[in-house]
Amino acid sequence: MKSEAALQIEKRQRNNHDEVDLSVEIAGLKLQNPIMPASGCFGYGEEFAQIKGFDPSRLGAIVSKGTTLLPREGNPQPRIYEHKGGMVNWIGLENPGIDEVIATKIPFMAQFGVPVIINISGFTIEEFAHMAILLDPVKAVSAIEINISCPNVEGGRIPFGCDPLIAAEVVKAVREVTTLPLIVKLTPNVSEEMIGQIAQAVEIAGADAISMINTVKVENVGGITIGGLSGRPIKQTALNMIRIVRRFVSVPIIGMGGIYTVEDVVEFLKARCNAVAIGTANFSNPLVMMKLKDGLEKYCLENNITNLSQFHGAENH
Amino acid sequence: MDDFKIQACQARVRSNKEDAKNIFRLELEGCKMGIAKPGQFVCLAPLDHSSAMARPFSIFFYDMFAGFLVIYYKAVGKNTELMKSLQAGQSIKLWGPLGNGISSDGIPRLPGDLHKDIPVPEGVAAWLICGGMGFASLNLAIRELNQFFPRSVLFYGGKTKSEMVSLDKDPYRVNQEIIVATEDGTAGYTGLVTDLFVQKILENPGKKILVITCGPKPMMAKVAEICEGQEFDCYVILETIMACGIGVCLGCSIKTTAGMKRICHDGPVFDAKEVIWDEI
């Protein structure tokens, strides 16, 4: 007769055998699964935590809304418009500023026991570094996501992320002031030739991971002069650019852009993304991230995938 | 229920029919969402699979114990056109209740926002003023307020009679005086509901009135302006397109005299004094 302890071990082994290991490692962070919200589509988690059936502790990570050094009111109305099966937004980085984020938002985000990623947006290189200095000693922060899609006010308002040298300067400036893992979020509003160079430049400058893509620039849609398109219509652009960037860098990639279904998640993983972020899909189904986490687990079980790295290289180039 | 304020449900259609020209009444079952306050709304998942944004609808009537919900919609675009074809028994995904509504806990109080309760003094009459589809947002308020303001009045304005629903025949209505205004004179007062409002103020000199309004923006702005002149407390229920409906996307954020506010989360009920009409 087996002892109680031996039975327990056997049971655990059996369970482990049935379970899929969805965990991934990004920028030195261990995520329990590859599903996380895209910055700006999740606030700080406070609202989603109010929805029955949504459990933030089941996410791979929590990602904050874009934070700036000073509070910002954002843009006047209209700010959103449904377009081409996706949506255009022109929010203008409305946020309470880094001090308030550190004081009240990060403590909330930290309670779920999953990595907390803070997205920062600067209008000068100094602003990026300043925010990183403030975030560096905050224990609850697991990583910084650097949004280099915002306009560089000292550089003719051309986004930092549109020039490899300037993008690298931002990352270098942040790298110098913090030991926190750095995720650099790339804008797709550059040529296919350029995106690989920018990715390579930020990797050399110290990026531990790359997240892509940010929204795709559109002009004069629904009363919005310049906005960012997100959702289904940008999925192919995202995948194309990720495949290019994959050839240039070896750091992990968090893929995003029009992910709605488990099949979409698998497509991004096969394109050698290490994790995925869900943005616009949260709006038409607030439980979609829970559904994708469960669905991915089921997909792996049915397809004999025990580790997500098995997806890599499964795509025919 | 439990600690979660928002419930996602798979609702079943009980009935779906045209109640006035191009205005449809959708009755749904299986929506156990706990307590819903007047002014709160639900979001429906878009029926068109190429749509990205949630579809917000006012709660017209809601029985929390039965999980029975009634909403009204006007067929104006792809999704509302698809909604017209919903048949009894079909299911639709929705979540709610959303937003910050008017609360009543046995004391006649109206919350201006989440943190501020405004007591309503005795002897004040409640006038609810709606135009167009705004009636759908005020029905719960009528029911809630009726116990404190037995002689409250609903002003219901529309372009023409055929585009207005018969609120007096609604099975879930409470005994409530309804005064109708139509722009073309096909029913009730001929003219704008705001003109009728002014006329009734003049007929009741010195009367203290609490106003709640919902409808097209120019109408609400006018009602707010009249109330300010008369020193009436006025609450507006704002409506707009939303992407998420829960307060995360900031697509419906507006500048108010009390700072940036999300219509979906901080509202949709606002103290009229806070609203800067040019910012909407």
HADDOCK unambig.tbl for C-alpha pairs under 7 A between the chains (distance, minus, plus):
assign (segid A and resid 40 and name CA) (segid B and resid 249 and name CA) 6.25 0.50 0.50
assign (segid A and resid 41 and name CA) (segid B and resid 248 and name CA) 5.99 0.50 0.50
assign (segid A and resid 41 and name CA) (segid B and resid 249 and name CA) 5.45 0.50 0.50
assign (segid A and resid 42 and name CA) (segid B and resid 248 and name CA) 5.36 0.50 0.50
assign (segid A and resid 43 and name CA) (segid B and resid 248 and name CA) 4.59 0.50 0.50
assign (segid A and resid 43 and name CA) (segid B and resid 249 and name CA) 6.99 0.50 0.50
assign (segid A and resid 47 and name CA) (segid B and resid 246 and name CA) 6.43 0.50 0.50
assign (segid A and resid 47 and name CA) (segid B and resid 247 and name CA) 6.68 0.50 0.50
assign (segid A and resid 47 and name CA) (segid B and resid 248 and name CA) 6.94 0.50 0.50
assign (segid A and resid 50 and name CA) (segid B and resid 4 and name CA) 4.93 0.50 0.50
assign (segid A and resid 50 and name CA) (segid B and resid 5 and name CA) 5.41 0.50 0.50
assign (segid A and resid 50 and name CA) (segid B and resid 6 and name CA) 5.87 0.50 0.50
assign (segid A and resid 51 and name CA) (segid B and resid 4 and name CA) 5.65 0.50 0.50
assign (segid A and resid 51 and name CA) (segid B and resid 5 and name CA) 6.39 0.50 0.50
assign (segid A and resid 51 and name CA) (segid B and resid 6 and name CA) 4.57 0.50 0.50
assign (segid A and resid 51 and name CA) (segid B and resid 7 and name CA) 5.82 0.50 0.50
assign (segid A and resid 52 and name CA) (segid B and resid 4 and name CA) 5.30 0.50 0.50
assign (segid A and resid 52 and name CA) (segid B and resid 6 and name CA) 6.11 0.50 0.50
assign (segid A and resid 52 and name CA) (segid B and resid 7 and name CA) 5.24 0.50 0.50
assign (segid A and resid 52 and name CA) (segid B and resid 8 and name CA) 6.80 0.50 0.50
assign (segid A and resid 73 and name CA) (segid B and resid 260 and name CA) 6.50 0.50 0.50
assign (segid A and resid 76 and name CA) (segid B and resid 279 and name CA) 6.68 0.50 0.50
assign (segid A and resid 77 and name CA) (segid B and resid 279 and name CA) 6.65 0.50 0.50
assign (segid A and resid 77 and name CA) (segid B and resid 280 and name CA) 6.26 0.50 0.50
assign (segid A and resid 79 and name CA) (segid B and resid 251 and name CA) 5.35 0.50 0.50
assign (segid A and resid 80 and name CA) (segid B and resid 251 and name CA) 5.53 0.50 0.50
assign (segid A and resid 82 and name CA) (segid B and resid 52 and name CA) 6.68 0.50 0.50
assign (segid A and resid 82 and name CA) (segid B and resid 53 and name CA) 6.97 0.50 0.50
assign (segid A and resid 85 and name CA) (segid B and resid 50 and name CA) 4.34 0.50 0.50
assign (segid A and resid 85 and name CA) (segid B and resid 51 and name CA) 5.11 0.50 0.50
assign (segid A and resid 85 and name CA) (segid B and resid 52 and name CA) 6.15 0.50 0.50
assign (segid A and resid 86 and name CA) (segid B and resid 51 and name CA) 6.58 0.50 0.50
assign (segid A and resid 86 and name CA) (segid B and resid 52 and name CA) 5.18 0.50 0.50
assign (segid A and resid 87 and name CA) (segid B and resid 52 and name CA) 6.24 0.50 0.50
assign (segid A and resid 91 and name CA) (segid B and resid 250 and name CA) 6.68 0.50 0.50
assign (segid A and resid 91 and name CA) (segid B and resid 251 and name CA) 6.31 0.50 0.50
assign (segid A and resid 231 and name CA) (segid B and resid 52 and name CA) 6.95 0.50 0.50
assign (segid A and resid 280 and name CA) (segid B and resid 52 and name CA) 6.90 0.50 0.50
assign (segid A and resid 283 and name CA) (segid B and resid 53 and name CA) 5.76 0.50 0.50
assign (segid A and resid 283 and name CA) (segid B and resid 54 and name CA) 5.82 0.50 0.50
assign (segid A and resid 283 and name CA) (segid B and resid 243 and name CA) 5.89 0.50 0.50
assign (segid A and resid 283 and name CA) (segid B and resid 244 and name CA) 4.31 0.50 0.50
assign (segid A and resid 284 and name CA) (segid B and resid 45 and name CA) 5.35 0.50 0.50
assign (segid A and resid 284 and name CA) (segid B and resid 46 and name CA) 6.69 0.50 0.50
assign (segid A and resid 284 and name CA) (segid B and resid 52 and name CA) 5.94 0.50 0.50
assign (segid A and resid 284 and name CA) (segid B and resid 53 and name CA) 5.30 0.50 0.50
assign (segid A and resid 284 and name CA) (segid B and resid 54 and name CA) 4.68 0.50 0.50
assign (segid A and resid 284 and name CA) (segid B and resid 244 and name CA) 6.93 0.50 0.50
assign (segid A and resid 285 and name CA) (segid B and resid 45 and name CA) 6.56 0.50 0.50
